[in-house]
Amino acid sequence: MNQARQNILQRLREGRQEGFDVPASDFAVVRERNWNAAEKLDLFQQKIESVHGEVHRVAADRWIPELIRLLAEKKIGNLLVSDVKAHGLELREQWHEDLPELLAYDRSIEDWKEQLFNQVDAAITSCRGAIAETGSLILWPDEDEPRLMSLVPPIHFVLLKADQIYSTFVEAIGEQGWATQGMPTNALLISGPSKTADIEQTLAYGVHGPKELVVLVLE
């Protein structure tokens, strides 16, 4: 065993001395997806609904009435929303006391951990776009929309602009300039509600995060 180890290390040393040829990256295969806007939206919806996600297409100026309808349908008593993001400000302006309570993530996690984990019914966040090929949403959490907003509440609503659906992950990275924009410590790709098959290899939803993912596509 010791001799075999020595042989492996010797080959590695020799290879390091000789130098290695780094193969060129070839992303031609993933760049060949030439879907138009309608096809990308249809594919995204098909993919995310196949794993129990919901997609609701709505006119960009009608998303609040649609959200209100869904909140009533799901019997949601409160909704966590950013008070800084544009959609949060818009919600605050149009909300009234007969609707579910709007909660703000305006404290440190230590100050309201118990409430966040046990008393928040749902949260709504924005996103940076979506990937049609995999049915994934792209989230870049920040201090105005911390990642716990999308990971803790039982129901996660997401606002997605229809013109921000990319064919592939490579296309999203390139067109959004990830290499130059300064990525967050946690960039999230969300492909449906939380799911696991750890327990007796039986797929279960909502074990480690939201049990429902609801996407409002703004057309």
Secondary structure, DSSP 8 states (H G I E B T S, - for coil): -HHHHHHHHHHHHHHHHH---------TTTT-----HHHHHHHHHHHHHTTT-EEEEE-GGGHHHHHHHHHHHTT--EEEE-SSSHHHHHHHHH--TTS-EEEE--S-HHHHHHHHHHH--EEEE--SEEETTTTEEEE---SSS-THHHHSSSEEEEEEEGGGEESSHHHHHHHHTHHHH---S--EEE-SS-EE-TTTT--EESSSS-SEEEEEEE-
